[in-house]
Amino acid sequence: MKILLITPRRESKFLKKVENFFYLPRLSMPTVAALTPPNIEVLHIDEHIQKIDYHLNVNIVGITTWTSTAVHAYEIADRFRKRGITVVLGGLHASALPHEALEHSDSVVIGEAEGVWEELLKDFEKNNLKKIYDGTKTRPDLSKVPLPRRDLMKSNSFIKTQSIQATRGCPFQCDFCSVTHFFGNTYRLRPLENVIEDIKRSNSKIIYFVDDNIMGNPRYTEELFKRLIPLKKRWIGQSSLTITYNEHLLKLARKSGCIALLVGLESLHGAHLKKLGKEKNLENKYIKQIHKLHKHDIAIDASIVFGFDDDDPTIFERTLNFCIKAKVDIASFHLLTPYPGTPTFNMLEKEGRLLHKDWSKYDENHVVFLPKKMTSECLQNGFDWLWKEFYSMKNIHKRSRYGFWPKAIFYFIANLPYYLDTKNIKVSHPHKYYKKL
């Protein structure tokens, strides 16, 4: 038997050149490949790197889905099914809308694949494939999850890096996030021995922890950092700013090779952050906390979301000024996107504020709902304007905290692909919308 696993391409409005510069191989399909018995041949196509060969002679095609790739994933599935090939869909979107996914597949895996993928393959061999395999009934024990098939993970980016996962889940419960819906209200730890072995198998000097919050369990994190030190790797991860309250952990992070952290600031509105249970991340503390990261020579990639009900047209210029003042190294801006299955989606649908359900636009770069304190046009314009302004040459210079080579050169190189992706955006200044407040 032969299986083809496909990671569909995620189109990005602003990050095409960035992904050529710094592409992170996805872990989901290589992990599914590792769950497959060794007597079954497994092929993997990551569409960011390779083109799909629709003429391959395989028995099963497995496709992972995000909401923004769902339409494309369905097109891929339909083409293989026309040839009579069995198609299985899984991932975040198929898990949220399994009956929609079944219109384009023979079977759907809901939630994590561990524990149900093996069952699915046995049923297929018996010609008794079920329509739905629910992986949410029993959350997998991460100590029993095999290491991903890294031989199937390819990259053609300028900066070579490898994705590593140490934990699953997130201690926060953000209404707009699909993580909790997919992984359940859990925060599970992978055995450190497995994590270190996985890192040793990586041939990259830079690794990226894809964990939603690498600092979610301080004791576990401390031991992980200690074990990283002798490996002499450089790493990037995702964290909350609460790490800045733990000086010991912060020093250990840097000593272990941390060069940057993606931090979810979410919003500059204190009122909204209180609703998220992130009172510690109020705006008046941000700059102090960011400077503390900088003191330990850790760069920040600030993740900020726009479109909350408290946001008005002034939020974009305020955010730009804040980022310049805080000397934010890199920023990832996102439009609030109501992913199916999340409380935010349910609320906006109930209120009749969804503009459409064209899933290809549910990519955090397009406005797909009616905001409260501005028009959808204002939200889109302000969002695009912020990308352009933040990565303009003058503001790259203003944000720099480096005076001389070599760090100033590295900082500029890291910002350059973002500048190239955003320099031709045509937008107007958000102040044209202020008078409508």
N, C-alpha and C positions, 0 to 999 in steps of 0.2 A: 504494500500500500504506500501511496505517496501523498503528502499533504503540502499545500501551498499556503503560507501565512502572509498576509498583506497588511502593511501599515500605510494607509492612504496619505497622500500629501495634504498638509494643512497650508492653505494659501494665506499669506500675511500681507496686509495692506502696507505696512511700513517696514517690514523686516526681511525683505528678500535678500539684500546684500549682507545683512547681518547674519542670516543663516548660512550663507556661503562662507562667511568669516568664522563663525562659531556655531556649529551644528551639534546638537545633542542627540545621539542615537536613542530611540525609544526602547524601553525595557519590556513592554507588554508581550509582544510577539516572540522575542527570544526566550522569555520565561515560559510561554506556552509550549515552545519548541522543546524546552528542557523537561516539561511534564510528559512529553510524548515518548512512548516506549522505544527503545533503541532499534528495534526491528522495523520501525516505520521511517521511511525517508522523509525528511522535512526540508522544504525550501522556504526562504524568506525574501520578500521583496519590500524594501522600504522605498516608497515612491519619491521620497526626497532625494534619493540617490540613484534609483534605477527605474526604468520603464517597465510596465507590466506586460508580460508576454501572455496574451489571451489564448495562445495555442498550446500551452503546456499540457502535457498528459498527466493529470493528477486525479485523485479520487475525491479529495475534500479541499475546499478553499475556505480558510478562516480569515475574517476581516474584522479588525478592531474599529470602533467608531467613536468619534467625538461629535458633538452637535454640529459644529461647523463643517465637518467632513461627511456628515450623514448622507446628504444628497449624492455626493460623488461615490461614497461607499455603496449606496444602493445601485448606482449605475454599473459599478464594477461587478457587483453580485449578479445583476440581471444578465450581464454578458456571459458570465460563466454558466449560469443556470440554463441559458438557451442551448448550451452544449450538453446539457444533461448532467452537469457536475454538481454535486452536493455542496451547498454554501452554508456556512455557520457564521452568524454575526454576534459580536460581543462588544464590550467597552461601555463607556459612560452613557452614550445616547441610546444604544440598543437596550441597555439595562433600564433606562428610564421609560422607554416606549417600546416594550418588547413586541406588542401586537402590530405596531407600525413596521418594525423591523422584519416581522414574519411575512409581510407582503413581498419581501425581496429575498427571503432566505428559506432554507429548509428547517433550520433550528436556530435558537437564540440562547446564548449563555448570559444569564443575569448575574451581575456582580463579579467577584473574583473567580478566576478559572480553576484554581487549585481545588481538587476534590471532585469537580464535575467534568473536567475535560477528559480525564481518564475514563469515566463512566460513559461519556458521549462516544468515545472511540470504540469501546466494547459494544455499545448498542449499534453503532454503524456496521461493525463486522457481522453482527447478528441480524442485520437488516431490520432493526427495530428502533430507529432513531426517533427520539421524542422531539416535540416541538419546542419545549422550553426546559432548560436545565438551570435551576435556581441555586446559585452559589451563595446566597445571603442567609440560608438557613443555618449553616455552620461556618463560622469564619475560620479560614485556614490557620493552622499553627505555623508560624513563619520559620520555626526550627526545622520543619519538614519540607519547606519549599526549596527545590534545587536551584543551583546557581544558573543564571541565564546563559543561553548558548551564545557566548561572545564571538564565536566563529561566524555567526550569522549577522553580526552587527558591523555595518560599514559606515564610513564617513569620508566625504571628499572636501571637508571644510579646511580653511587655512590653519586654524588653531585646532589641533587634535585633542579631543577630550573623551572621557567615558562616563556614562551614567551609572550611579551606584544608589541602591536603596537600602537604608538601614532600618527604617520604621515605616509603618503605614497608618494613615489616619492623622487627625489634627485635634489638639485639645480645645480649639475654638469652635464655635457653632455659628458661623456666618450664614445668614439666610440666603445669600446669593451664591454660595459655594456648593459645587456638586460633590465635593470630596466626602463629606459626611454621609450624603445619600448613597454613595457608591460603597464606601468602606464601612459604613455603620458608625455608631457612636462609640468608636474604639480608638485606642492608640496602642498599637502592637509593636513589639521590639523583635528585630531579627537577632539571633545569637551573634555575638561579636566575632566569634571564630569564623562564622560564615561570611560576615562582612569583610573581614580582613583578608580571607582567602579570595573573595571576589575581587578585591582591590589588587591583590598580588597578581591575579590573572590578567588584569588590565595592562595593556602595553602603553598606556598614556601617562605622561608625567602630570597631567592635570585631570582631576576627577570632579564630577558634579554630583552632589547628593540631591536626588530628586525628591527627598522627603518633604512633606508640606511644612514641617517644622522640626528641624534637626535638633532643636533645643527643648523638645517637648518633655523629656525626662532627664533632668540635670545629672543624676547619678550615672545613667547609661551613657549620656553624652560625654561626661568627664572621662570615663573609662575608654570610650571610643577615641577621644582625642589623644589620650596617652598612648594607645596602641598605634596611632597614626604616625607619631613622631619618628620612630626608626625607619618608616617606609620612605620618608623624604619626598612625599608627594605635595603638590599644590592643589588646593581644593576650594570649591565654591559651593555654597549651600543656601538653603532658605531658612529664615528664622524670624522670630518676633524681636522687637527691640528690648524685651525683658532680659536678654543676655547682658545688656549694659549694666544691670544691677548686680551682676555676679562677676566681680573683678577677677577672681581666680579662674573662672571658666573662660573669660574673655582672653586672658593671657595664654591659657592653655590652647585656645582655638588658634591663636596666631602662631604659637610654637609648633602646633601640629601641622601647619601649612596653609591655614585659611588665608585667602587673599581677597575674598569678597563675599558678601552676604546679600541675598535678595530679601528685602524686608517689606512686609505688607503694611504700609502706612494706611492703606484703604482710603482714607479721606482726611481732609483738614478740618472737618466739622466735628468739634468735641461732642455735640449732642448726638450725632450719629454713632460715634465710637462708643458712647455709653450704652447704646442699644446693643452693640456687638459684644459688650462685656470687655472692652479694651480701654478701660478708664485710664490705665497707666500710659497709654499712647496719645495723650492729649497734645494738641499742637504746641503748647508752650513748653513742652519737654523735648520735642523732636530734635531741635538743633543741638541741644546739650548732649543728647544720646548719640546723635550722628557724629558729633565731634569726638565723642569717646571712642567710637569705632575707629575713626581716623587716627586718634592718638596711638592706637595699637596697630596702625598701618593696615587696617581692613577697609576695603572700599565698600560702598553701598550701592546696590541697585534698588531704588525705591519703587515699589509697586503701588500705584495710586489709581483709584477707581472713581469715575465720574458718572453722575446721573442719579445720585441718591435724592430723595425727596427734599432734603435740606439745601441742595446745591442750587445756586442761581448763577446768572452770567458772569458774576465777579470771580467765581471760583478759579477760573483758568489763569487770570493774571496774578491772583493771589498765590496760586500754586507755583507759578514760574518764579515769582519773587522769593518765595520760600526756598525753593530748590537752589537758587543762586546764592542766597544768604547762607544756607546750610552746606553749600559746596557739595551737592549730591553728585556722585561720580557718574552714575548711569541711572536712567529712570525708565520704567516700563509703565506706560499709561494704558488704562483699560476703560472701556465704556461698560457700565453696569449691564450685564447680559443675563436675562432670566432663563436659565437653563431648565428644561423640563425636569420635573421631579423635585425642584427646590421650592421652599416657601415663597421666595420672590416671584417665581413663575406663577404659582398658584394665586398669589395676591393680585398681581397685575392682570392676570386672565380674568379673575373675578371682578375686578374694577373696570374691565373693558379697555385697558390701556395698552394692550399688545397691538402693534401696528400690523403684524403679519406673522406667519410661521414658515417663512422661507429660511430653513435651517442654515443654509450656506452663509447667511448674513449674521448668524448668531456666533460671531467670532471675536467679540469684544472690541471691534473696530468700527462697527456700524450701529446706529441708533435703531432699535427694534421695538421701542415702546414710547409712550407719551410721558415725558417728565412733568413734574409738578410746577416748578418755578421758572421754567423757560420753555421755549418751543423746541421741538425735535431738531429743527434747522439750527438753532442756536447751540444746542448741545453738540451736534456734529461739527459745526464750524469751530467752536471753541476748542474742542478736542483735537481737531486737525491742526489748528493754530498753535496749540501748546507743543505738539510733537515738533513742528517746524521751528518754533522759537527756542525750545530747550536745546535742540541740536544744531542751532545756527552757530557759525564760527565765533561770533562775538560772545555768545553765552557759553560755548564750550570753554573759551578763554576765561570768562568771569568765574566759572565754576571750578576751574583748576586750582588745586592746592599745592601744585608742584612748581617750583621755580626753575629747576635745572634738569638737564639730562642725567640719568636715563629714565627716571620715573615719569617725567613730563612727556617724553616720547611715547612711552607705553600708554599713558592716559589718552593722548591724542589719537593713537592708533585704535584704541578701544572705542572711541567716540566716532571715528571717521566713517565706518559703514552706516551708522545711524544718520549721520549728516548726508551721506550720499542717497540714502533711502527717502529722506524727507525734504531735501532742498527744493524740489520742484512742486511742492504742494501749493495750491492756489487757495488762499483764504483771506478773510478780512479780520481786523482786530476785534476782539469781543466787545469793546466799549460801545460799538454801534447798537448793542442790545441792552445796554445799561438803562437807557431811558424807558424801557418797557417794564422795568421792575415795579 
